[in-house]
Every structure is written in C-alpha cells, then in structure tokens.
Amino acid sequence: MADIEKVKQDVRFKILKITSKDIMENDVNMLGKPYYIKPRNLVYLYLDIQQDYGIKIAEEYLKNQQFATINGIASIIMRNLDKSH
C-alpha cells in the first residue's frame, strides 16, 4: 500500500513537471493565488495520475474541486488504491 506522504510528494513532482511550479502548501487551491495553475494542466495531471497509479478517478472529484489541492488529490489516490486491493 502507498504511503500518503509519498503520494503527496509524487503529486508535487508531477505538478512541477507539468507546470514548472513548486507547490509546497498542501491545502491551497492551486487554481487560485498564488499559483494560478491552468485548468488544462490539472487535466494533464488527472490523466497522468490515472495512468501511473492504474486507477479511475470519478468526475465528481473534479466538479467539487477536491482535485485542486495536494491533500485532496492524495486523498483521492489513496481511496482509489484502497478500492483496487
């Protein structure tokens, strides 16, 4: 089973790779201040995570903006990994 801290670190690395932005705050909405990540970059992240972790993330997480923070994304990944085992 994956460790949530390692998942958060992996998510940060993926965001850095996609956007060149180093996000250190776990609860900051990345679409707003101070990062202003473009929504299309979150789509790239969404696809990358699904492929790398072998999970399917429901659209509801995108609609309720849970996929906009490091903690939210890591929580979604962990929940989906738990379902697959």
N, C-alpha and C positions, 0 to 999 in steps of 0.2 A: 504494500500500500504506500502511496505517496505521502510525504510529509508536507503539511500546508505551507511551512516556511520555504521549503524548496520549490513548491509550486509558485508562490509569490515571487521568488527570485527569478524563476523561469519566465513568468509573465512580464516582469520588468525588463528582462533581457529581450524578449520578443518585441515589446513596445519600443525599446531603444533601437532595435534592428529595423523596425518598420518606420519609425518617426524621427529618429535621432534625438529623442527627448528622454532624459533620465528622470524617471518618476520615483520619488522616494516616499511620498506620503501615501499610505495605504487606503485612506478613506476620502481622498479628494476626487471629485468628479473630473475626469480627465478631459471632458468636453468643454469645461469652463476654465476660469482663472486657476492657476497661472499657465496652464499647459495648452489649452485650446487645440486638443487633438481633433483632427478632422474625422467626421463620422465614417468616411470611407476607410480610414486607417483602422477603425475599430472593426469594420467588416473584414479587412485583411487579417486582423488579429483573431477574430472569431473563426475564420476558415483555417488558419494556421493551428489554432488550439485543437479544433476538432480533428484535424489530420494527425497531429503529433501525439495526442492523447487517445486517439481512437474512440472518441465519444461524439454524441449528437447533442447539441445544446438547443433547447427549445426556444422558439422566438419570443416567448413571454419574458425571458430574461433581458432581451434587447428592448422590448417595449417598456418595461418598468425601470429601465436604466440601471439595473443591478450589474450589467456588464460594463459600467462606466467607471468602476473603481477597482483597484488592485484586490482589495478584500472581497469585493463582490465576485470578481472573476475567479479568484482562487476558490471561493466557496462553491461556485457553480461547478468547477472542475472536480472538486472533491466529492460533491454529491453525485455527479455522473460516474465517477470512478467507483464509488461505493455500489451504485446500481449494477454496474457491469461485473461485479465479483460475486 
